[in-house]
Amino acid sequence: MRRQTPNARRHALHQTSTLTLNLVVDELETCPVYRAADEVEANRDDVIRRITEGQLNKTERIIAFNTNEGLARDTTEDIANDIMHHALRKAEQLSRSAQEFVERVLKQDVPARISAGY
């Protein structure tokens, strides 16, 4: 995780007060857990990056929150679609956990050219 000075962190947190934060429900060996994320890094792009890089075990659900707009909604399917389309555009192979997430959520196999090959 990036280190920030207290002033830089305060500034970044102020900027996120109008943004949507994402809570990830990840499954460990025995039970689902809410993955703690720094408020600055709980944005959609960072969640996608963490899933794509295989930093999460078995992502079950992603819930987006924006208290300024009174928004709380399940964005799991949207993010699975984004991960697959990004990998296809960039011709990048998915990590095993990202592939499993996309296939489970979208109920379809990913194309062979982006498959983790397991």
DSSP file (Angstrom, degrees, kcal/mol; ACC not computed):
  #  RESIDUE AA STRUCTURE BP1 BP2  ACC     N-H-->O    O-->H-N    N-H-->O    O-->H-N    TCO  KAPPA ALPHA  PHI   PSI    X-CA   Y-CA   Z-CA
    1    1 A M              0   0    0      0, 0.0     2,-0.1     0, 0.0     0, 0.0   0.000 360.0 360.0 360.0 143.8    0.0    0.0    0.0
    2    2 A R        -     0   0    0      1,-0.1     2,-0.4     0, 0.0     0, 0.0  -0.421 360.0-131.2 -69.6 142.7    1.2    3.5   -0.7
    3    3 A R        -     0   0    0     -2,-0.1     2,-0.4     6,-0.0    -1,-0.1  -0.809  26.9-173.0 -94.4 136.1    2.4    5.6    2.2
    4    4 A Q        -     0   0    0     -2,-0.4     0, 0.0     4,-0.0     0, 0.0  -0.948  26.8-112.6-127.9 149.3    1.0    9.1    2.4
    5    5 A T     >  -     0   0    0     -2,-0.4     4,-2.7     1,-0.1     5,-0.2  -0.416  39.6-106.8 -69.8 157.2    1.8   12.1    4.6
    6    6 A P  H  > S+     0   0    0      0, 0.0     4,-2.4     0, 0.0     5,-0.2   0.882 121.0  49.3 -55.4 -39.4   -1.1   13.0    7.0
    7    7 A N  H  > S+     0   0    0      2,-0.2     4,-2.2     1,-0.2     5,-0.2   0.909 111.8  47.7 -67.6 -40.8   -1.9   16.1    4.9
    8    8 A A  H  > S+     0   0    0      2,-0.2     4,-2.5     1,-0.2    -1,-0.2   0.899 112.9  49.5 -65.9 -39.5   -1.9   14.2    1.6
    9    9 A R  H  X S+     0   0    0     -4,-2.7     4,-2.7     2,-0.2     5,-0.2   0.924 110.3  49.7 -64.7 -44.7   -4.1   11.5    3.2
   10   10 A R  H  X S+     0   0    0     -4,-2.4     4,-2.1    -5,-0.2    -2,-0.2   0.903 112.2  48.7 -60.2 -41.9   -6.6   14.1    4.5
   11   11 A H  H  X S+     0   0    0     -4,-2.2     4,-2.0     2,-0.2    -2,-0.2   0.920 112.0  48.5 -63.9 -44.4   -6.8   15.8    1.1
   12   12 A A  H  X S+     0   0    0     -4,-2.5     4,-1.7     1,-0.2    -2,-0.2   0.896 111.1  50.2 -64.5 -40.0   -7.4   12.4   -0.6
   13   13 A L  H  X S+     0   0    0     -4,-2.7     4,-0.7     1,-0.2    -1,-0.2   0.885 108.2  53.2 -65.5 -38.2  -10.1   11.5    1.9
   14   14 A H  H >< S+     0   0    0     -4,-2.1     3,-0.8     1,-0.2     4,-0.2   0.906 108.4  50.5 -61.9 -40.6  -11.8   14.8    1.3
   15   15 A Q  H >< S+     0   0    0     -4,-2.0     3,-0.9     1,-0.2    -1,-0.2   0.848 107.2  54.2 -66.2 -33.4  -11.8   14.1   -2.4
   16   16 A T  H >< S+     0   0    0     -4,-1.7     3,-1.8     1,-0.2    -1,-0.2   0.617  83.1  87.5 -77.2 -10.3  -13.3   10.7   -1.9
   17   17 A S  T << S+     0   0    0     -3,-0.8    51,-0.3    -4,-0.7    -1,-0.2   0.730  96.1  40.2 -63.3 -19.0  -16.2   12.1    0.1
   18   18 A T  T <  S+     0   0    0     -3,-0.9    -1,-0.3    -4,-0.2     2,-0.2   0.357 105.1  87.8-106.4   4.1  -18.1   12.6   -3.2
   19   19 A L  S <  S-     0   0    0     -3,-1.8     2,-0.5    -4,-0.1    48,-0.2  -0.536  83.3-103.7 -99.7 166.8  -17.0    9.4   -4.8
   20   20 A T        -     0   0    0     -2,-0.2     2,-0.3    46,-0.1    24,-0.3  -0.784  33.0-154.5 -89.3 129.3  -18.4    5.9   -4.7
   21   21 A L  E     -A   65   0A   0     44,-2.9    44,-3.3    -2,-0.5     2,-0.5  -0.804   7.5-140.9-103.4 146.8  -16.6    3.5   -2.5
   22   22 A N  E     -A   64   0A   0     20,-2.9     2,-0.5    -2,-0.3    42,-0.2  -0.921   6.5-158.3-115.9 130.6  -16.7   -0.3   -3.0
   23   23 A L  E     -A   63   0A   0     40,-3.0    40,-2.7    -2,-0.5     2,-0.5  -0.919  14.0-151.4-105.1 127.9  -16.9   -3.0   -0.4
   24   24 A V  E     -AB  62  35A   0     11,-0.6    11,-2.8    -2,-0.5     2,-0.7  -0.871   5.4-154.8-105.2 127.4  -15.7   -6.4   -1.5
   25   25 A V  E     -AB  61  34A   0     36,-3.3    35,-3.4    -2,-0.5    36,-1.5  -0.903  24.3-179.6 -97.6 114.1  -17.1   -9.6    0.0
   26   26 A D  E     -AB  59  33A   0      7,-2.7     7,-3.5    -2,-0.7     2,-0.6  -0.862  23.0-129.1-116.0 147.5  -14.4  -12.2   -0.4
   27   27 A E  E     - B   0  32A   0     31,-1.6    31,-0.3    -2,-0.3     2,-0.1  -0.864  20.3-168.8-102.5 125.4  -14.5  -15.8    0.7
   28   28 A L        -     0   0    0      3,-2.6     5,-0.0    -2,-0.6     0, 0.0  -0.229  51.4 -73.6 -90.8-168.8  -11.7  -17.3    2.8
   29   29 A E  S    S+     0   0    0      1,-0.2    -2,-0.0    -2,-0.1    -1,-0.0   0.852 127.6  16.5 -59.0 -36.4  -11.3  -21.0    3.4
   30   30 A T  S    S+     0   0    0      1,-0.3    -1,-0.2     2,-0.0    -3,-0.0   0.640 126.8   6.2-115.3 -17.8  -14.2  -21.2    5.9
   31   31 A C  S    S-     0   0    0     -5,-0.0    -3,-2.6     2,-0.0    -1,-0.3  -0.997  72.6 -91.2-162.7 159.3  -16.4  -18.1    5.5
   32   32 A P  E     -B   27   0A   0      0, 0.0     2,-0.3     0, 0.0    -5,-0.3  -0.515  42.1-171.7 -74.8 147.0  -17.1  -14.9    3.7
   33   33 A V  E     -B   26   0A   0     -7,-3.5    -7,-2.7    -2,-0.2     2,-0.7  -0.962  28.4-117.4-135.7 153.5  -15.4  -11.7    4.9
   34   34 A Y  E     -B   25   0A   0     -2,-0.3     2,-0.5    -9,-0.2    -9,-0.2  -0.840  36.2-131.4 -87.7 121.1  -15.6   -8.0    4.1
   35   35 A R  E     -B   24   0A   0    -11,-2.8   -11,-0.6    -2,-0.7     2,-0.3  -0.617  16.6-131.7 -78.0 123.4  -12.2   -7.0    2.8
   36   36 A A        -     0   0    0     -2,-0.5     2,-0.4   -13,-0.1    -1,-0.1  -0.547  30.9-179.8 -72.9 136.5  -10.9   -3.9    4.5
   37   37 A A        -     0   0    0     -2,-0.3     5,-0.1     5,-0.0     2,-0.1  -0.996  35.7-102.9-138.2 143.0   -9.7   -1.3    2.0
   38   38 A D    >   -     0   0    0     -2,-0.4     3,-1.1     1,-0.1     4,-0.4  -0.406  35.8-122.5 -58.6 138.1   -8.2    2.1    2.5
   39   39 A E  G >  S+     0   0    0      1,-0.3     3,-0.7     2,-0.2    -1,-0.1   0.816 113.1  53.6 -58.1 -30.4  -10.9    4.6    1.7
   40   40 A V  G 3  S+     0   0    0      1,-0.2     3,-0.3     2,-0.1    -1,-0.3   0.814 113.5  42.5 -72.3 -29.2   -8.6    6.1   -1.0
   41   41 A E  G <  S+     0   0    0     -3,-1.1    -1,-0.2     1,-0.2    -2,-0.2   0.204  87.9  90.8-103.8  15.1   -8.2    2.7   -2.6
   42   42 A A    <   +     0   0    0     -3,-0.7   -20,-2.9    -4,-0.4    -1,-0.2   0.123  61.2 119.7 -95.6  21.2  -11.8    1.5   -2.4
   43   43 A N  S  > S-     0   0    0     -3,-0.3     4,-2.1   -22,-0.2     5,-0.2  -0.378  80.0-103.0 -82.8 166.8  -12.6    3.0   -5.8
   44   44 A R  H  > S+     0   0    0    -24,-0.3     4,-2.5     1,-0.2     5,-0.2   0.886 117.9  52.4 -57.2 -46.0  -13.8    0.9   -8.7
   45   45 A D  H  > S+     0   0    0      1,-0.2     4,-2.3     2,-0.2    -1,-0.2   0.895 110.6  47.6 -62.2 -40.9  -10.5    0.9  -10.6
   46   46 A D  H  > S+     0   0    0      2,-0.2     4,-2.6     1,-0.2    -1,-0.2   0.872 110.8  51.3 -69.5 -35.9   -8.6   -0.3   -7.6
   47   47 A V  H  X S+     0   0    0     -4,-2.1     4,-2.2     2,-0.2     5,-0.2   0.931 111.4  48.0 -64.1 -44.6  -11.1   -3.1   -6.9
   48   48 A I  H  X S+     0   0    0     -4,-2.5     4,-2.9     1,-0.2    -2,-0.2   0.919 112.1  49.9 -60.7 -43.7  -10.8   -4.2  -10.5
   49   49 A R  H  X S+     0   0    0     -4,-2.3     4,-2.6     1,-0.2     6,-0.2   0.923 109.7  50.4 -61.3 -45.2   -7.0   -4.2  -10.3
   50   50 A R  H  <>S+     0   0    0     -4,-2.6     5,-2.6     2,-0.2     6,-0.6   0.886 114.7  43.7 -63.2 -39.3   -7.0   -6.2   -7.0
   51   51 A I  H ><5S+     0   0    0     -4,-2.2     3,-1.4     3,-0.2    -2,-0.2   0.947 114.5  49.1 -68.9 -47.8   -9.3   -8.9   -8.6
   52   52 A T  H 3<5S+     0   0    0     -4,-2.9    43,-0.8     1,-0.3    46,-0.2   0.866 110.5  50.5 -60.8 -38.9   -7.4   -8.9  -11.9
   53   53 A E  T 3<5S-     0   0    0     -4,-2.6    -1,-0.3    -5,-0.2    -2,-0.2   0.488 115.6-114.6 -80.3  -2.0   -4.1   -9.3  -10.1
   54   54 A G  T < 5S+     0   0    0     -3,-1.4    -3,-0.2    -4,-0.3    -2,-0.1   0.754  72.4 137.2  77.9  23.6   -5.4  -12.2   -8.0
   55   55 A Q      < +     0   0    0     -5,-2.6     2,-0.3    -6,-0.2    -4,-0.2   0.628  60.0  63.6 -77.8 -12.9   -5.1  -10.3   -4.7
   56   56 A L  S    S-     0   0    0     -6,-0.6     3,-0.2    -5,-0.2    41,-0.1  -0.835  74.6-142.1-112.2 151.6   -8.5  -11.6   -3.6
   57   57 A N  S    S-     0   0    0     -2,-0.3     2,-0.2     1,-0.2    -1,-0.2   0.992  81.5 -16.7 -75.8 -65.9   -9.4  -15.3   -2.9
   58   58 A K        -     0   0    0    -31,-0.3   -31,-1.6    42,-0.0     2,-0.3  -0.722  68.5-147.7-147.8  87.9  -12.9  -15.8   -4.2
   59   59 A T  E     +A   26   0A   0     -2,-0.2   -33,-0.3   -33,-0.2     3,-0.1  -0.416  20.3 175.3 -64.1 121.9  -14.8  -12.5   -4.6
   60   60 A E  E     -     0   0A   0    -35,-3.4     2,-0.3     1,-0.3   -34,-0.2   0.831  60.7  -6.1 -94.9 -41.3  -18.4  -13.1   -3.9
   61   61 A R  E     -A   25   0A   0    -36,-1.5   -36,-3.3    15,-0.1     2,-0.4  -0.996  49.3-151.8-158.1 149.1  -20.0   -9.7   -4.2
   62   62 A I  E     -A   24   0A   0     -2,-0.3    13,-2.8   -38,-0.2    14,-0.6  -0.995  15.8-167.4-127.1 125.1  -19.0   -6.0   -4.7
   63   63 A I  E     -AC  23  74A   0    -40,-2.7   -40,-3.0    -2,-0.4     2,-0.4  -0.955   9.3-148.0-117.7 127.1  -21.3   -3.4   -3.2
   64   64 A A  E     -AC  22  73A   0      9,-2.9     9,-2.0    -2,-0.5     2,-0.4  -0.773  14.6-169.0 -95.5 135.7  -20.9    0.3   -4.2
   65   65 A F  E     +AC  21  72A   0    -44,-3.3   -44,-2.9    -2,-0.4     2,-0.3  -0.982  18.6 167.2-125.5 134.9  -21.7    3.0   -1.7
   66   66 A N  E >>> - C   0  71A   0      5,-2.5     5,-2.7    -2,-0.4     3,-0.7  -0.789   8.9-175.1-142.2  99.3  -22.1    6.7   -2.1
   67   67 A T  T 345S+     0   0    0     -2,-0.3     3,-0.3     1,-0.2    -1,-0.1   0.785  81.9  62.3 -69.7 -26.8  -23.7    8.3    0.9
   68   68 A N  T 345S+     0   0    0    -51,-0.3    -1,-0.2     1,-0.2   -50,-0.1   0.858 114.9  33.9 -64.3 -33.2  -23.9   11.7   -0.7
   69   69 A E  T <45S-     0   0    0     -3,-0.7    -1,-0.2     2,-0.1    -2,-0.2   0.418 110.9-118.2-100.3  -0.3  -26.2   10.3   -3.3
   70   70 A G  T  <5 +     0   0    0     -4,-0.6     2,-0.4    -3,-0.3    -3,-0.2   0.865  63.1 154.2  65.6  35.5  -27.9    7.8   -1.0
   71   71 A L  E   < +C   66   0A   0     -5,-2.7    -5,-2.5     2,-0.0     2,-0.3  -0.829  18.9 153.8-105.7 132.8  -26.6    5.0   -3.2
   72   72 A A  E     +C   65   0A   0     -2,-0.4     2,-0.3    -7,-0.2    -7,-0.2  -0.836  22.0 149.4-149.6 115.6  -25.9    1.4   -2.3
   73   73 A R  E     -C   64   0A   0     -9,-2.0    -9,-2.9    -2,-0.3     2,-0.6  -0.994  50.2-103.1-150.0 155.2  -26.0   -1.2   -5.0
   74   74 A D  E     +C   63   0A   0     -2,-0.3   -11,-0.2   -11,-0.2     4,-0.2  -0.664  34.6 172.4 -77.7 118.5  -24.6   -4.6   -6.0
   75   75 A T     >  +     0   0    0    -13,-2.8     4,-2.5    -2,-0.6     5,-0.2   0.159  41.2 114.7-112.4  16.7  -22.0   -3.9   -8.8
   76   76 A T  H  > S+     0   0    0    -14,-0.6     4,-2.3     1,-0.2     5,-0.2   0.917  79.4  43.5 -55.6 -50.1  -20.7   -7.5   -9.0
   77   77 A E  H  > S+     0   0    0      1,-0.2     4,-2.4     2,-0.2    -1,-0.2   0.897 112.5  52.9 -66.8 -40.0  -21.9   -8.2  -12.5
   78   78 A D  H  > S+     0   0    0      1,-0.2     4,-2.3     2,-0.2    -1,-0.2   0.918 111.8  45.9 -59.3 -43.8  -20.8   -4.8  -13.9
   79   79 A I  H  X S+     0   0    0     -4,-2.5     4,-2.6     2,-0.2    -2,-0.2   0.887 109.9  53.3 -70.6 -38.5  -17.3   -5.3  -12.5
   80   80 A A  H  X S+     0   0    0     -4,-2.3     4,-2.2    -5,-0.2    -1,-0.2   0.925 110.9  47.9 -60.0 -43.8  -17.1   -8.9  -13.9
   81   81 A N  H  X S+     0   0    0     -4,-2.4     4,-2.7     1,-0.2     5,-0.2   0.919 111.0  50.9 -61.7 -43.7  -18.1   -7.5  -17.3
   82   82 A D  H  X S+     0   0    0     -4,-2.3     4,-2.5     1,-0.2     5,-0.2   0.908 109.5  50.6 -60.9 -42.5  -15.5   -4.7  -17.1
   83   83 A I  H  X S+     0   0    0     -4,-2.6     4,-2.2     2,-0.2    -1,-0.2   0.934 113.5  44.4 -62.1 -46.4  -12.7   -7.2  -16.1
   84   84 A M  H  X S+     0   0    0     -4,-2.2     4,-2.3     1,-0.2    -2,-0.2   0.935 114.9  47.3 -65.7 -45.8  -13.5   -9.5  -19.1
   85   85 A H  H  X S+     0   0    0     -4,-2.7     4,-2.5     1,-0.2    -1,-0.2   0.883 112.0  50.5 -65.6 -37.6  -13.9   -6.6  -21.6
   86   86 A H  H  X S+     0   0    0     -4,-2.5     4,-2.4    -5,-0.2    -1,-0.2   0.935 111.1  48.6 -64.2 -45.4  -10.6   -5.0  -20.4
   87   87 A A  H  X>S+     0   0    0     -4,-2.2     5,-2.0    -5,-0.2     4,-0.9   0.890 112.6  48.9 -62.4 -38.9   -8.7   -8.3  -20.7
   88   88 A L  H  <5S+     0   0    0     -4,-2.3     3,-0.4     3,-0.2    -2,-0.2   0.928 111.9  47.9 -66.4 -44.8  -10.1   -8.8  -24.2
   89   89 A R  H  <5S+     0   0    0     -4,-2.5    -2,-0.2     1,-0.2    -1,-0.2   0.903 121.5  35.8 -61.4 -41.5   -9.2   -5.3  -25.4
   90   90 A K  H  <5S-     0   0    0     -4,-2.4    -1,-0.2    -5,-0.2    -2,-0.2   0.480 103.9-128.1 -92.0  -3.5   -5.7   -5.5  -24.0
   91   91 A A  T  <5 +     0   0    0     -4,-0.9     2,-0.4    -3,-0.4    -3,-0.2   0.906  54.8 157.2  53.9  44.6   -5.3   -9.3  -24.9
   92   92 A E      < -     0   0    0     -5,-2.0     2,-0.3    -6,-0.2    -1,-0.2  -0.839  43.9-121.6-104.3 136.8   -4.2   -9.9  -21.3
   93   93 A Q        -     0   0    0     -2,-0.4    22,-0.2    -3,-0.1     2,-0.2  -0.550  28.4-127.0 -74.7 136.7   -4.5  -13.2  -19.6
   94   94 A L        -     0   0    0     20,-2.9   -41,-0.1    -2,-0.3   -42,-0.1  -0.499  22.4-109.5 -79.4 151.2   -6.7  -13.2  -16.4
   95   95 A S     >  -     0   0    0    -43,-0.8     4,-2.7    -2,-0.2     5,-0.2  -0.362  36.1-106.1 -68.3 162.6   -5.4  -14.6  -13.1
   96   96 A R  H  > S+     0   0    0      1,-0.2     4,-2.6     2,-0.2     5,-0.2   0.929 121.3  47.0 -58.9 -46.3   -7.0  -17.8  -12.0
   97   97 A S  H  > S+     0   0    0      1,-0.2     4,-2.2     2,-0.2    -1,-0.2   0.868 112.3  50.5 -66.9 -35.0   -9.1  -16.1   -9.3
   98   98 A A  H  > S+     0   0    0    -46,-0.2     4,-2.7     2,-0.2    -1,-0.2   0.912 111.1  48.8 -67.2 -41.6  -10.2  -13.4  -11.7
   99   99 A Q  H  X S+     0   0    0     -4,-2.7     4,-2.7     2,-0.2     5,-0.3   0.930 111.6  48.9 -62.8 -45.1  -11.2  -16.0  -14.3
  100  100 A E  H  X S+     0   0    0     -4,-2.6     4,-2.4    -5,-0.2     5,-0.2   0.904 112.0  50.0 -60.8 -41.3  -13.2  -18.0  -11.8
  101  101 A F  H  X S+     0   0    0     -4,-2.2     4,-2.6     2,-0.2     5,-0.3   0.952 112.8  45.4 -60.9 -51.5  -14.9  -14.7  -10.6
  102  102 A V  H  X S+     0   0    0     -4,-2.7     4,-2.8     1,-0.2     5,-0.3   0.925 115.4  46.4 -60.9 -46.7  -15.9  -13.7  -14.1
  103  103 A E  H  X>S+     0   0    0     -4,-2.7     4,-1.2    -5,-0.2     5,-0.7   0.895 114.4  47.4 -65.4 -39.9  -17.1  -17.2  -15.1
  104  104 A R  H  <5S+     0   0    0     -4,-2.4    -2,-0.2    -5,-0.3    -1,-0.2   0.923 118.4  39.8 -67.2 -43.8  -19.1  -17.6  -11.9
  105  105 A V  H  <5S+     0   0    0     -4,-2.6    -2,-0.2    -5,-0.2    -3,-0.2   0.924 123.8  37.0 -73.3 -45.2  -20.7  -14.2  -12.1
  106  106 A L  H  <5S-     0   0    0     -4,-2.8    -1,-0.2    -5,-0.3    -2,-0.2   0.560  99.0-133.9 -86.8  -8.0  -21.4  -14.1  -15.8
  107  107 A K  T  <5S+     0   0    0     -4,-1.2     2,-0.3    -5,-0.3    -3,-0.2   0.887  71.3  94.9  57.0  43.0  -22.2  -17.8  -16.0
  108  108 A Q  S   <S-     0   0    0     -5,-0.7    -2,-0.2    -6,-0.3    -1,-0.2  -0.983  79.2-101.4-155.5 154.6  -20.1  -18.3  -19.1
  109  109 A D        -     0   0    0     -2,-0.3     3,-0.1    -3,-0.1     6,-0.0  -0.499  38.2-118.7 -74.5 146.5  -16.5  -19.4  -20.0
  110  110 A V        -     0   0    0     -2,-0.2     5,-0.1     1,-0.1    -1,-0.1  -0.577  43.1 -87.6 -79.8 152.3  -14.0  -16.7  -20.8
  111  111 A P    >>  -     0   0    0      0, 0.0     3,-1.9     0, 0.0     4,-0.6  -0.268  37.1-116.1 -58.4 146.6  -12.5  -16.8  -24.3
  112  112 A A  G >4 S+     0   0    0      1,-0.3     3,-0.9     2,-0.2     5,-0.1   0.806 109.7  66.3 -55.7 -34.3   -9.4  -19.0  -24.5
  113  113 A R  G 34 S+     0   0    0      1,-0.3    -1,-0.3   -20,-0.1    -3,-0.0   0.677 112.4  32.1 -69.3 -14.9   -7.1  -16.1  -25.4
  114  114 A I  G <4 S+     0   0    0     -3,-1.9   -20,-2.9   -21,-0.1    -1,-0.3   0.333  93.5 122.0-117.0   5.0   -7.6  -14.5  -21.9
  115  115 A S    <<  -     0   0    0     -3,-0.9   -19,-0.1    -4,-0.6    -3,-0.0  -0.355  66.6-132.9 -69.2 145.6   -8.0  -17.8  -20.0
  116  116 A A        -     0   0    0    -21,-0.2   -20,-0.1   -20,-0.1    -1,-0.1   0.613  42.4-126.0 -71.9 -12.0   -5.6  -18.6  -17.1
  117  117 A G              0   0    0      1,-0.1    -2,-0.0    -5,-0.1    -1,-0.0   0.800 360.0 360.0  75.9  30.3   -5.3  -22.0  -18.7
  118  118 A Y              0   0    0    -22,-0.0    -1,-0.1     0, 0.0   -22,-0.0   0.457 360.0 360.0 -95.4 360.0   -6.3  -24.2  -15.7
